[in-house]
């Protein structure tokens, strides 16, 4: 599997502990360095790289059964290009999982006002409302990349319990899954 925008490696390590062979990429050298150190301490094997997804797509097209891109698309200038690169990296029948923030007043209130200014869970300026992505926009990029949208579910974070859960509400965070059709 491939974890695009792996950050400090939380998902990458969890997938490796579950038995996956994991490659994880990010453009932030400091985050990749932290992820590598943590993997050494925890004893899990993850191939961490400082590499753009587009470059990996040229190097290893069709190289992955599963690609994740979590909480990253709202931070890049061309989310459609990231989706296209992820699609290139998938084997036929492979799955892409993406999570992001919806461009709604509720998302603005919770992700920016609540998380950045009131609760201070994130540094101020982490998110820009204009960069949030409606599910319809994501679905269009998936279609352009010749992926089939399987599901869109809400993702609800409960800070008092320090956990997240799936929900039918997609007005703040949401998770989408898509499949690359078989080559037949």
Backbone as CSV, one residue per row, in Angstrom:
resi,resn,N_x,N_y,N_z,CA_x,CA_y,CA_z,C_x,C_y,C_z
1,UNK,0.828,-1.183,0.000,0.000,0.000,0.000,0.868,1.239,0.000
2,UNK,0.279,2.347,-0.405,0.961,3.632,-0.440,0.168,4.633,0.377
3,UNK,0.853,5.362,1.256,0.240,6.436,2.032,0.807,7.760,1.508
4,UNK,-0.036,8.509,0.791,0.371,9.778,0.183,0.122,10.907,1.185
5,UNK,1.150,11.719,1.432,1.022,12.775,2.438,1.018,12.169,3.826
6,UNK,1.974,11.292,4.082,1.982,10.475,5.303,2.224,11.256,6.584
7,UNK,2.751,12.463,6.483,3.025,13.228,7.697,3.953,12.462,8.619
8,UNK,3.575,12.366,9.877,4.394,11.679,10.876,4.267,10.171,10.865
9,UNK,3.439,9.618,9.965,3.386,8.178,9.782,2.375,7.417,10.619
10,UNK,1.396,8.093,11.192,0.425,7.388,12.040,-0.309,6.280,11.287
11,UNK,-0.882,6.595,10.139,-1.599,5.588,9.358,-0.631,4.567,8.774
12,UNK,0.506,5.031,8.298,1.493,4.128,7.706,1.903,3.038,8.696
13,UNK,2.219,3.433,9.909,2.626,2.464,10.926,1.492,1.528,11.294
14,UNK,0.282,2.055,11.405,-0.862,1.203,11.746,-1.073,0.143,10.677
15,UNK,-0.948,0.537,9.419,-1.124,-0.420,8.321,0.010,-1.447,8.319
16,UNK,1.226,-1.026,8.601,2.355,-1.960,8.668,2.163,-2.945,9.819
17,UNK,1.704,-2.460,10.966,1.437,-3.353,12.104,0.346,-4.373,11.759
18,UNK,-0.587,-3.982,10.886,-1.665,-4.885,10.477,-1.212,-5.870,9.395
19,UNK,0.039,-5.756,8.949,0.585,-6.722,8.007,0.803,-6.219,6.591
20,UNK,0.501,-4.963,6.313,0.681,-4.419,4.967,2.150,-4.097,4.702
21,UNK,2.553,-4.232,3.445,3.844,-3.743,2.984,3.602,-2.293,2.586
22,UNK,4.211,-1.338,3.299,3.834,0.065,3.197,4.968,0.929,2.652
23,UNK,4.627,1.730,1.653,5.459,2.843,1.197,4.715,4.101,1.611
24,UNK,5.424,5.077,2.137,4.792,6.304,2.616,5.599,7.495,2.113
25,UNK,4.891,8.472,1.505,5.587,9.622,0.938,5.003,10.925,1.475
26,UNK,5.873,11.914,1.561,5.474,13.254,1.965,6.534,14.210,1.420
27,UNK,6.147,15.464,1.253,7.101,16.470,0.770,7.826,17.199,1.899
28,UNK,7.441,16.927,3.149,8.052,17.610,4.294,9.163,16.737,4.893
29,UNK,10.432,17.074,4.629,11.534,16.253,5.137,11.512,16.086,6.654
30,UNK,11.143,17.138,7.390,11.116,17.037,8.850,10.092,16.011,9.318
31,UNK,8.914,15.979,8.674,7.894,15.002,9.059,8.340,13.583,8.725
32,UNK,8.961,13.397,7.579,9.440,12.071,7.204,10.541,11.615,8.152
33,UNK,11.387,12.533,8.576,12.440,12.196,9.536,11.831,11.722,10.858
34,UNK,10.804,12.425,11.329,10.108,12.025,12.564,9.468,10.651,12.381
35,UNK,8.827,10.436,11.237,8.176,9.156,10.971,9.196,8.018,10.967
36,UNK,10.338,8.246,10.349,11.379,7.211,10.297,11.883,6.879,11.701
37,UNK,12.114,7.912,12.504,12.580,7.686,13.878,11.548,6.904,14.684
38,UNK,10.284,7.287,14.552,9.233,6.592,15.294,9.130,5.135,14.845
39,UNK,9.264,4.880,13.550,9.211,3.506,13.050,10.363,2.678,13.616
40,UNK,11.534,3.288,13.729,12.671,2.583,14.329,12.378,2.218,15.778
41,UNK,11.814,3.164,16.516,11.485,2.923,17.925,10.408,1.860,18.085
42,UNK,9.430,1.869,17.191,8.310,0.937,17.329,8.577,-0.406,16.656
43,UNK,9.631,-0.489,15.839,9.997,-1.747,15.212,9.167,-2.136,14.003
44,UNK,8.437,-1.190,13.415,7.670,-1.512,12.206,8.470,-1.111,10.970
45,UNK,8.197,-1.822,9.873,8.924,-1.548,8.638,8.036,-0.762,7.687
46,UNK,8.444,0.467,7.395,7.759,1.326,6.433,8.837,1.961,5.557
47,UNK,8.598,1.975,4.264,9.519,2.615,3.325,9.110,4.085,3.208
48,UNK,9.707,4.932,4.050,9.394,6.368,4.038,10.263,7.083,3.009
49,UNK,9.627,7.988,2.242,10.340,8.740,1.218,9.872,10.191,1.190
50,UNK,10.808,11.077,0.918,10.467,12.467,0.589,10.375,12.482,-0.931
51,UNK,9.133,12.467,-1.431,8.944,12.319,-2.869,7.547,12.811,-3.263
52,UNK,7.450,13.537,-4.362,6.123,13.924,-4.854,5.385,12.717,-5.422
53,UNK,4.091,12.686,-5.226,3.288,11.568,-5.729,3.364,11.471,-7.248
54,UNK,3.475,12.602,-7.917,3.569,12.584,-9.381,4.840,11.868,-9.839
55,UNK,5.947,12.075,-9.126,7.213,11.415,-9.479,7.120,9.911,-9.237
56,UNK,6.491,9.524,-8.144,6.325,8.098,-7.868,5.414,7.453,-8.910
57,UNK,4.405,8.192,-9.380,3.504,7.670,-10.404,4.255,7.376,-11.706
58,UNK,5.250,8.196,-12.036,6.076,7.931,-13.223,6.980,6.724,-13.005
59,UNK,7.445,6.571,-11.764,8.395,5.509,-11.425,7.714,4.148,-11.255
60,UNK,6.494,4.129,-10.707,5.862,2.859,-10.347,4.380,2.811,-10.719
61,UNK,4.042,3.052,-11.989,2.610,2.989,-12.355,2.050,1.587,-12.105
62,UNK,0.842,1.537,-11.566,0.221,0.247,-11.283,0.911,-0.554,-10.203
63,UNK,1.645,0.118,-9.340,2.453,-0.583,-8.345,1.791,-0.864,-7.008
64,UNK,0.549,-0.421,-6.807,-0.050,-0.544,-5.475,-1.483,-1.062,-5.534
65,UNK,-1.805,-1.915,-4.572,-3.168,-2.426,-4.414,-4.064,-1.406,-3.718
66,UNK,-3.465,-0.594,-2.868,-4.205,0.344,-2.029,-3.416,1.633,-1.913
67,UNK,-4.100,2.764,-2.092,-3.483,4.079,-1.910,-4.384,4.881,-0.978
68,UNK,-3.767,5.525,0.003,-4.502,6.432,0.891,-3.961,7.839,0.719
69,UNK,-4.850,8.803,0.881,-4.480,10.218,0.813,-5.376,10.926,1.821
70,UNK,-4.916,11.019,3.052,-5.751,11.474,4.157,-5.414,12.898,4.592
71,UNK,-6.451,13.722,4.622,-6.345,15.091,5.138,-5.208,15.859,4.479
72,UNK,-5.066,15.695,3.171,-4.004,16.363,2.442,-4.511,17.195,1.280
73,UNK,-5.538,16.727,0.603,-5.986,17.383,-0.637,-6.329,18.847,-0.447
74,UNK,-6.824,19.215,0.727,-7.199,20.606,0.973,-5.978,21.502,1.202
75,UNK,-4.794,20.918,1.127,-3.560,21.689,1.346,-2.694,21.797,0.096
76,UNK,-3.177,21.312,-1.044,-2.356,21.324,-2.263,-2.989,22.218,-3.323
77,UNK,-2.183,22.776,-4.226,-2.731,23.688,-5.243,-3.578,23.004,-6.308
78,UNK,-3.333,21.719,-6.596,-4.079,21.032,-7.655,-4.501,19.639,-7.186
79,UNK,-5.583,19.553,-6.412,-6.026,18.247,-5.906,-6.323,17.251,-7.022
80,UNK,-6.837,17.716,-8.150,-7.132,16.821,-9.262,-5.891,16.111,-9.773
81,UNK,-4.762,16.811,-9.783,-3.503,16.201,-10.226,-3.042,15.128,-9.236
82,UNK,-3.270,15.352,-7.968,-2.912,14.358,-6.948,-3.763,13.109,-7.142
83,UNK,-5.068,13.301,-7.349,-5.973,12.169,-7.580,-5.528,11.394,-8.830
84,UNK,-5.191,12.113,-9.891,-4.749,11.455,-11.134,-3.485,10.635,-10.889
85,UNK,-2.538,11.170,-10.139,-1.312,10.433,-9.840,-1.624,9.193,-8.997
86,UNK,-2.514,9.336,-8.029,-2.914,8.190,-7.207,-3.551,7.108,-8.076
87,UNK,-4.388,7.522,-9.023,-5.025,6.558,-9.935,-3.980,5.830,-10.763
88,UNK,-2.971,6.536,-11.225,-1.897,5.920,-12.006,-1.158,4.870,-11.183
89,UNK,-1.005,5.134,-9.901,-0.272,4.227,-9.025,-1.035,2.951,-8.685
90,UNK,-2.342,2.961,-8.857,-3.157,1.799,-8.509,-3.093,0.706,-9.573
91,UNK,-3.083,-0.534,-9.104,-3.266,-1.683,-9.974,-4.736,-1.733,-10.371
92,UNK,-5.078,-2.362,-11.490,-6.489,-2.583,-11.789,-7.154,-3.340,-10.634
93,UNK,-8.313,-2.867,-10.226,-9.006,-3.438,-9.071,-8.564,-2.830,-7.752
94,UNK,-7.548,-1.954,-7.783,-7.031,-1.329,-6.574,-7.985,-0.291,-6.011
95,UNK,-7.782,0.041,-4.739,-8.649,0.966,-4.018,-7.896,2.232,-3.610
96,UNK,-8.596,3.353,-3.728,-8.100,4.639,-3.243,-9.016,5.105,-2.123
97,UNK,-8.429,5.515,-1.015,-9.168,6.100,0.102,-8.665,7.515,0.328
98,UNK,-9.595,8.459,0.375,-9.275,9.882,0.516,-10.122,10.449,1.643
99,UNK,-9.534,11.315,2.463,-10.339,12.078,3.417,-9.981,13.546,3.267
100,UNK,-10.975,14.395,3.477,-10.764,15.831,3.331,-11.882,16.580,4.035
101,UNK,-11.876,17.889,3.923,-12.891,18.753,4.520,-13.834,19.279,3.458
102,UNK,-15.119,19.276,3.778,-16.143,19.787,2.881,-16.187,21.320,2.974
103,UNK,-16.465,21.971,1.867,-16.555,23.441,1.867,-17.986,23.855,2.237
104,UNK,-18.243,23.877,3.539,-19.553,24.247,4.083,-19.345,25.180,5.266
105,UNK,-20.378,25.925,5.645,-20.270,26.750,6.859,-19.943,25.926,8.106
106,UNK,-20.478,24.701,8.193,-20.191,23.853,9.355,-18.707,23.505,9.424
107,UNK,-18.105,23.204,8.282,-16.678,22.885,8.255,-15.854,24.106,8.643
108,UNK,-16.240,25.278,8.150,-15.541,26.505,8.537,-15.608,26.695,10.053
109,UNK,-16.801,26.522,10.601,-16.996,26.733,12.042,-16.187,25.735,12.874
110,UNK,-16.202,24.478,12.496,-15.524,23.469,13.308,-14.026,23.367,13.029
111,UNK,-13.646,23.325,11.755,-12.241,23.089,11.421,-11.369,24.318,11.586
112,UNK,-11.922,25.472,11.290,-11.103,26.687,11.384,-11.363,27.406,12.714
113,UNK,-12.584,27.852,12.915,-12.878,28.598,14.145,-12.678,27.712,15.368
114,UNK,-13.289,26.521,15.351,-13.224,25.641,16.520,-11.849,25.050,16.759
115,UNK,-11.305,24.356,15.758,-10.051,23.621,15.948,-8.820,24.524,15.989
116,UNK,-8.830,25.613,15.203,-7.640,26.460,15.139,-7.662,27.608,16.150
117,UNK,-8.835,28.228,16.348,-8.880,29.425,17.179,-9.385,29.174,18.596
118,UNK,-10.409,28.356,18.751,-10.965,28.144,20.085,-10.241,27.028,20.839
119,UNK,-10.250,25.823,20.295,-9.631,24.685,20.983,-8.120,24.639,20.796
120,UNK,-7.620,25.339,19.796,-6.184,25.371,19.491,-5.589,23.971,19.294
121,UNK,-6.387,23.095,18.651,-5.910,21.754,18.319,-4.934,21.791,17.156
122,UNK,-5.067,22.822,16.320,-4.208,23.004,15.147,-3.678,24.432,15.149
123,UNK,-2.502,24.644,14.561,-1.992,26.018,14.463,-2.920,26.881,13.595
124,UNK,-3.058,28.140,13.973,-3.847,29.073,13.170,-3.275,29.149,11.764
125,UNK,-4.183,29.173,10.788,-3.767,29.238,9.398,-3.525,27.875,8.754
126,UNK,-3.751,26.784,9.501,-3.565,25.447,8.931,-4.466,25.250,7.719
127,UNK,-5.702,25.730,7.810,-6.678,25.543,6.731,-7.119,26.867,6.131
128,UNK,-7.424,26.818,4.843,-8.032,27.943,4.133,-9.377,27.462,3.612
129,UNK,-10.443,28.135,3.977,-11.784,27.707,3.604,-11.930,27.509,2.092
130,UNK,-11.337,28.379,1.310,-11.466,28.292,-0.152,-10.893,26.988,-0.700
131,UNK,-10.019,26.324,0.061,-9.386,25.092,-0.393,-10.141,23.827,0.023
132,UNK,-11.194,23.987,0.826,-11.996,22.833,1.200,-12.674,22.297,-0.065
133,UNK,-13.020,21.023,-0.068,-13.460,20.338,-1.286,-14.843,19.718,-1.084
134,UNK,-15.768,20.106,-1.929,-17.097,19.496,-1.894,-17.005,18.068,-2.442
135,UNK,-17.840,17.157,-1.912,-17.834,15.787,-2.440,-18.078,15.723,-3.952
136,UNK,-18.880,16.620,-4.480,-19.126,16.624,-5.930,-17.855,16.966,-6.711
137,UNK,-17.027,17.850,-6.171,-15.757,18.189,-6.822,-14.808,16.987,-6.802
138,UNK,-14.735,16.333,-5.644,-13.892,15.144,-5.531,-14.372,14.062,-6.492
139,UNK,-15.678,13.858,-6.566,-16.239,12.846,-7.468,-15.865,13.151,-8.923
140,UNK,-15.874,14.415,-9.306,-15.504,14.786,-10.679,-14.037,14.458,-10.944
141,UNK,-13.152,14.746,-10.003,-11.727,14.425,-10.183,-11.525,12.913,-10.268
142,UNK,-12.267,12.159,-9.465,-12.164,10.699,-9.521,-12.594,10.178,-10.891
143,UNK,-13.698,10.716,-11.417,-14.160,10.309,-12.754,-13.123,10.671,-13.820
144,UNK,-12.555,11.877,-13.728,-11.530,12.294,-14.695,-10.321,11.357,-14.662
145,UNK,-10.042,10.807,-13.482,-8.906,9.886,-13.319,-9.301,8.439,-13.634
146,UNK,-10.535,8.267,-14.123,-11.068,6.947,-14.485,-11.161,6.004,-13.290
147,UNK,-11.551,6.564,-12.151,-11.828,5.772,-10.958,-13.332,5.762,-10.725
148,UNK,-13.816,4.695,-10.104,-15.238,4.573,-9.802,-15.461,4.836,-8.323
149,UNK,-16.265,5.833,-8.012,-16.576,6.181,-6.626,-17.409,5.070,-6.010
150,UNK,-16.950,4.524,-4.885,-17.652,3.451,-4.190,-18.528,3.982,-3.060
151,UNK,-17.985,4.935,-2.295,-18.693,5.385,-1.102,-18.152,6.737,-0.653
152,UNK,-19.047,7.519,-0.052,-18.677,8.748,0.650,-19.352,8.687,2.009
153,UNK,-18.569,8.756,3.067,-19.100,8.724,4.429,-18.516,9.879,5.218
154,UNK,-19.296,10.358,6.161,-18.800,11.400,7.049,-17.775,10.835,8.017
155,UNK,-16.896,11.696,8.448,-15.875,11.342,9.428,-16.001,12.346,10.556
156,UNK,-16.354,11.868,11.729,-16.611,12.748,12.874,-15.518,12.545,13.914
157,UNK,-14.871,13.631,14.307,-13.853,13.574,15.362,-14.486,13.982,16.671
158,UNK,-14.270,13.162,17.687,-14.786,13.435,19.033,-13.604,13.733,19.950
159,UNK,-13.246,15.017,20.106,-12.036,15.356,20.867,-12.101,14.924,22.332
160,UNK,-13.292,14.919,22.939,-13.426,14.522,24.340,-13.079,13.048,24.538
161,UNK,-13.233,12.233,23.494,-12.912,10.809,23.571,-11.628,10.474,22.808
162,UNK,-11.048,11.469,22.148,-9.847,11.302,21.325,-10.024,10.160,20.317
163,UNK,-11.133,10.209,19.564,-11.404,9.183,18.565,-12.188,9.780,17.403
164,UNK,-12.188,9.038,16.316,-12.970,9.414,15.146,-13.879,8.241,14.803
165,UNK,-15.003,8.542,14.137,-15.927,7.487,13.728,-16.588,7.888,12.419
166,UNK,-17.087,6.874,11.699,-17.827,7.134,10.472,-19.230,7.613,10.808
167,UNK,-19.789,8.412,9.893,-21.113,8.988,10.098,-21.769,9.183,8.735
168,UNK,-23.064,9.395,8.748,-23.750,9.733,7.492,-23.620,11.223,7.181
169,UNK,-23.144,12.014,8.118,-22.985,13.460,7.926,-21.648,13.763,7.259
170,UNK,-21.716,14.359,6.077,-20.503,14.691,5.327,-20.248,16.192,5.296
171,UNK,-20.900,16.944,6.166,-20.819,18.400,6.089,-19.534,18.988,6.659
172,UNK,-18.712,18.202,7.338,-17.426,18.715,7.838,-16.306,17.883,7.212
173,UNK,-15.957,16.780,7.824,-14.954,15.867,7.263,-15.668,14.715,6.573
174,UNK,-15.041,14.208,5.514,-15.598,13.014,4.893,-14.491,12.146,4.320
175,UNK,-14.846,10.894,4.146,-13.959,9.877,3.623,-14.606,9.310,2.369
176,UNK,-13.838,9.173,1.310,-14.345,8.608,0.065,-13.472,7.429,-0.340
177,UNK,-14.114,6.430,-0.939,-13.353,5.308,-1.485,-13.708,5.153,-2.957
178,UNK,-12.722,4.761,-3.739,-12.900,4.579,-5.172,-12.086,3.383,-5.629
179,UNK,-12.497,2.809,-6.736,-11.846,1.635,-7.293,-11.361,1.916,-8.708
180,UNK,-10.174,1.403,-9.023,-9.689,1.451,-10.399,-10.251,0.229,-11.101
181,UNK,-11.037,0.425,-12.157,-11.651,-0.733,-12.838,-10.594,-1.712,-13.350
182,UNK,-11.003,-2.968,-13.406,-10.119,-3.990,-14.005,-9.861,-3.621,-15.457
183,UNK,-8.730,-4.035,-15.959,-8.322,-3.674,-17.316,-9.082,-4.428,-18.396
184,UNK,-9.989,-5.288,-18.045,-10.689,-6.121,-19.041,-11.602,-5.343,-19.946
